[in-house]
């Protein structure tokens, strides 16, 4: 029997520009060696290119892309 209590679940915080938790989760996956600012730059640059090419909301495209690659139960 453990003496420690159970750890509380923490929710992911939202990113500073889009105020979206999904963006923050993607940045955490991109991040290498703790370079979060570089991961944000990479993602924001990619989102900007998506917006210029498709002229639609890039967050909807990001959400749709992640939904397509996640396994269905």
C-alpha atoms as an extended CHARMM CRD file, in Angstrom:
* protein
*
        73  EXT
         1         1  UNK       CA              0.0000000000        0.0000000000        0.0000000000  PROA      1               0.0000000000
         2         2  UNK       CA              1.4340000000        3.3310000000       -1.0510000000  PROA      2               0.0000000000
         3         3  UNK       CA              1.8050000000        6.2170000000        1.3340000000  PROA      3               0.0000000000
         4         4  UNK       CA              1.5940000000        8.7920000000       -1.4150000000  PROA      4               0.0000000000
         5         5  UNK       CA             -1.7020000000       10.0690000000       -2.6140000000  PROA      5               0.0000000000
         6         6  UNK       CA             -2.7950000000        9.7010000000       -6.1880000000  PROA      6               0.0000000000
         7         7  UNK       CA             -1.5600000000       12.3300000000       -8.6020000000  PROA      7               0.0000000000
         8         8  UNK       CA             -4.1310000000       14.8440000000       -9.7860000000  PROA      8               0.0000000000
         9         9  UNK       CA             -4.8150000000       15.0540000000      -13.5070000000  PROA      9               0.0000000000
        10        10  UNK       CA             -3.6170000000       18.3110000000      -15.0070000000  PROA      10              0.0000000000
        11        11  UNK       CA             -5.2100000000       19.8570000000      -18.0560000000  PROA      11              0.0000000000
        12        12  UNK       CA             -3.0480000000       21.1680000000      -20.8610000000  PROA      12              0.0000000000
        13        13  UNK       CA             -2.6960000000       24.9310000000      -20.8990000000  PROA      13              0.0000000000
        14        14  UNK       CA             -3.5720000000       26.9270000000      -23.9880000000  PROA      14              0.0000000000
        15        15  UNK       CA             -0.9640000000       28.5660000000      -26.1940000000  PROA      15              0.0000000000
        16        16  UNK       CA             -0.4160000000       32.3590000000      -26.0940000000  PROA      16              0.0000000000
        17        17  UNK       CA             -1.5270000000       33.2360000000      -29.6490000000  PROA      17              0.0000000000
        18        18  UNK       CA             -4.3900000000       30.9290000000      -30.6240000000  PROA      18              0.0000000000
        19        19  UNK       CA             -5.6090000000       30.1800000000      -27.0740000000  PROA      19              0.0000000000
        20        20  UNK       CA             -5.9740000000       26.5370000000      -28.0390000000  PROA      20              0.0000000000
        21        21  UNK       CA             -4.9410000000       23.4940000000      -26.0000000000  PROA      21              0.0000000000
        22        22  UNK       CA             -4.4690000000       21.3750000000      -29.1200000000  PROA      22              0.0000000000
        23        23  UNK       CA             -1.7650000000       23.7310000000      -30.3810000000  PROA      23              0.0000000000
        24        24  UNK       CA              0.0350000000       23.4670000000      -27.0560000000  PROA      24              0.0000000000
        25        25  UNK       CA             -0.1480000000       19.6780000000      -27.1810000000  PROA      25              0.0000000000
        26        26  UNK       CA              1.3310000000       19.6460000000      -30.7040000000  PROA      26              0.0000000000
        27        27  UNK       CA              4.1130000000       22.0020000000      -29.5860000000  PROA      27              0.0000000000
        28        28  UNK       CA              4.9290000000       19.6190000000      -26.7520000000  PROA      28              0.0000000000
        29        29  UNK       CA              5.2900000000       16.7910000000      -29.2830000000  PROA      29              0.0000000000
        30        30  UNK       CA              7.4830000000       18.8880000000      -31.6090000000  PROA      30              0.0000000000
        31        31  UNK       CA              9.7140000000       20.1260000000      -28.7770000000  PROA      31              0.0000000000
        32        32  UNK       CA             13.2210000000       18.7060000000      -28.6730000000  PROA      32              0.0000000000
        33        33  UNK       CA             15.6930000000       19.1900000000      -25.8140000000  PROA      33              0.0000000000
        34        34  UNK       CA             13.3170000000       21.5830000000      -24.0340000000  PROA      34              0.0000000000
        35        35  UNK       CA             13.3480000000       24.1850000000      -26.8360000000  PROA      35              0.0000000000
        36        36  UNK       CA              9.7090000000       25.2060000000      -26.5680000000  PROA      36              0.0000000000
        37        37  UNK       CA             10.1480000000       28.6180000000      -28.1970000000  PROA      37              0.0000000000
        38        38  UNK       CA             11.6650000000       26.9640000000      -31.2810000000  PROA      38              0.0000000000
        39        39  UNK       CA              8.7810000000       24.4820000000      -31.4070000000  PROA      39              0.0000000000
        40        40  UNK       CA              6.2980000000       27.3830000000      -31.2690000000  PROA      40              0.0000000000
        41        41  UNK       CA              8.1470000000       29.1180000000      -34.1290000000  PROA      41              0.0000000000
        42        42  UNK       CA              8.0220000000       25.9640000000      -36.2600000000  PROA      42              0.0000000000
        43        43  UNK       CA              4.3200000000       25.4280000000      -35.6420000000  PROA      43              0.0000000000
        44        44  UNK       CA              3.3160000000       29.0700000000      -36.1460000000  PROA      44              0.0000000000
        45        45  UNK       CA              5.2810000000       29.2230000000      -39.4020000000  PROA      45              0.0000000000
        46        46  UNK       CA              3.5460000000       26.0590000000      -40.6270000000  PROA      46              0.0000000000
        47        47  UNK       CA              0.1260000000       27.3930000000      -39.6090000000  PROA      47              0.0000000000
        48        48  UNK       CA              0.8190000000       30.6600000000      -41.4370000000  PROA      48              0.0000000000
        49        49  UNK       CA              1.7030000000       28.7650000000      -44.6240000000  PROA      49              0.0000000000
        50        50  UNK       CA             -1.4610000000       26.6700000000      -44.3320000000  PROA      50              0.0000000000
        51        51  UNK       CA             -3.5420000000       29.8140000000      -43.9490000000  PROA      51              0.0000000000
        52        52  UNK       CA             -1.9390000000       31.4360000000      -46.9950000000  PROA      52              0.0000000000
        53        53  UNK       CA             -2.4240000000       28.3820000000      -49.2140000000  PROA      53              0.0000000000
        54        54  UNK       CA             -5.9320000000       27.3400000000      -48.1900000000  PROA      54              0.0000000000
        55        55  UNK       CA             -7.3310000000       30.7090000000      -47.0580000000  PROA      55              0.0000000000
        56        56  UNK       CA             -9.3110000000       28.9470000000      -44.3290000000  PROA      56              0.0000000000
        57        57  UNK       CA             -8.9760000000       28.6610000000      -40.5790000000  PROA      57              0.0000000000
        58        58  UNK       CA             -5.6960000000       26.7760000000      -40.0000000000  PROA      58              0.0000000000
        59        59  UNK       CA             -6.8010000000       25.4470000000      -36.6180000000  PROA      59              0.0000000000
        60        60  UNK       CA             -9.6780000000       23.5920000000      -38.2410000000  PROA      60              0.0000000000
        61        61  UNK       CA             -7.2300000000       22.0190000000      -40.6810000000  PROA      61              0.0000000000
        62        62  UNK       CA             -4.9050000000       21.0750000000      -37.8130000000  PROA      62              0.0000000000
        63        63  UNK       CA             -7.7400000000       19.5180000000      -35.8290000000  PROA      63              0.0000000000
        64        64  UNK       CA             -8.9410000000       17.6220000000      -38.8950000000  PROA      64              0.0000000000
        65        65  UNK       CA             -5.4250000000       16.3390000000      -39.6650000000  PROA      65              0.0000000000
        66        66  UNK       CA             -4.9220000000       15.1050000000      -36.1120000000  PROA      66              0.0000000000
        67        67  UNK       CA             -8.3450000000       13.4670000000      -36.1320000000  PROA      67              0.0000000000
        68        68  UNK       CA             -7.4340000000       11.6120000000      -39.3260000000  PROA      68              0.0000000000
        69        69  UNK       CA             -4.1760000000       10.2020000000      -37.9960000000  PROA      69              0.0000000000
        70        70  UNK       CA             -5.4430000000        9.1090000000      -34.5820000000  PROA      70              0.0000000000
        71        71  UNK       CA             -6.5630000000        5.4990000000      -34.3810000000  PROA      71              0.0000000000
        72        72  UNK       CA            -10.2970000000        4.9380000000      -34.1280000000  PROA      72              0.0000000000
        73        73  UNK       CA            -11.6560000000        2.7380000000      -31.3680000000  PROA      73              0.0000000000
